[in-house]
Amino acid sequence: MSRFYTNNSVHDYEKPEREYDEEVALLEKEDEVYKLVLWNDDVNTFDYVIEALIEICRHTLEQAEQCTILVHYKGKCTVKTGSLEILKPMHEKLISRSLTSEIV
């Protein structure tokens, strides 16, 4: 570590903030928010999709209905946000029900 002594004080020319910045960047990366996106299809009924969103994503009836309408008219909808740990099992369950989803 390089130091410069003047008037009984020590000046550090290393950059301690660099280590702090790296730690913050790592924490931010770990806390990244992902989106579970449900895509429209021409196969599944509104009721089927609503039921899946309630059971898998723990939506209320109103949330599930709104997401289903958005998927139908907009082609896709973010149905849940969170960490990969939370979203990956939901994604897999949606796919197992023949629904098209992705994590972004």
WOPE-V514676 format. One record per residue. N is the residue number from 0. PHI is phi in whole degrees, -180 to 180 (* if undefined). OMEGA is omega in whole degrees, -180 to 180 (none if undefined). NEAR is the number of other C-alpha atoms within 10 Angstrom. Layout:
N_PHI_OMEGA_NEAR + N_PHI_OMEGA_NEAR
This chain:
0_*_180_5 + 1_-90_-179_7 + 2_-133_178_11 + 3_-129_-176_9 + 4_-100_173_9 + 5_-144_176_8 + 6_46_178_5 + 7_63_176_6 + 8_-118_-179_9 + 9_-113_176_10 + 10_-107_179_11 + 11_-94_179_12 + 12_-98_169_10 + 13_-73_-179_10 + 14_-110_-180_8 + 15_-64_179_9 + 16_-67_179_9 + 17_-62_179_10 + 18_-61_178_10 + 19_-61_180_11 + 20_-60_179_11 + 21_-65_178_11 + 22_-65_179_12 + 23_-64_179_12 + 24_-61_179_12 + 25_-65_179_11 + 26_-63_178_11 + 27_-63_180_11 + 28_-64_180_10 + 29_-66_-177_11 + 30_-94_-179_12 + 31_-56_179_12 + 32_-99_177_12 + 33_-104_180_18 + 34_-119_172_18 + 35_-98_-175_23 + 36_-106_176_19 + 37_-102_-178_26 + 38_-104_178_19 + 39_-71_171_21 + 40_-143_-179_14 + 41_-102_-173_6 + 42_-110_-172_8 + 43_-85_-179_12 + 44_-82_176_11 + 45_-56_-178_15 + 46_-60_180_12 + 47_-64_-179_12 + 48_-67_178_22 + 49_-59_179_22 + 50_-60_180_18 + 51_-64_-180_19 + 52_-65_178_24 + 53_-67_-177_16 + 54_-73_-173_15 + 55_-87_-175_15 + 56_-96_-180_20 + 57_58_176_14 + 58_-76_167_18 + 59_-77_178_14 + 60_-57_-179_12 + 61_-63_178_11 + 62_-61_-178_15 + 63_-62_179_23 + 64_-64_-179_19 + 65_-64_179_15 + 66_-64_-180_20 + 67_-64_178_26 + 68_-65_178_17 + 69_-63_178_18 + 70_-60_-178_21 + 71_-64_-174_16 + 72_-89_-178_11 + 73_-101_179_11 + 74_96_179_13 + 75_-164_178_19 + 76_-159_172_21 + 77_-76_-175_18 + 78_-100_179_21 + 79_-163_173_20 + 80_-126_179_16 + 81_157_-180_15 + 82_-79_177_16 + 83_-61_180_19 + 84_-59_-179_9 + 85_-80_-172_14 + 86_-79_-175_19 + 87_-60_178_16 + 88_-63_178_13 + 89_-65_178_22 + 90_-57_-179_22 + 91_-63_179_16 + 92_-69_177_17 + 93_-63_179_21 + 94_-63_-180_14 + 95_-65_176_10 + 96_-98_178_12 + 97_66_174_13 + 98_-100_-177_19 + 99_-100_178_16 + 100_-140_176_21 + 101_-150_175_16 + 102_-107_179_18 + 103_-125_none_11
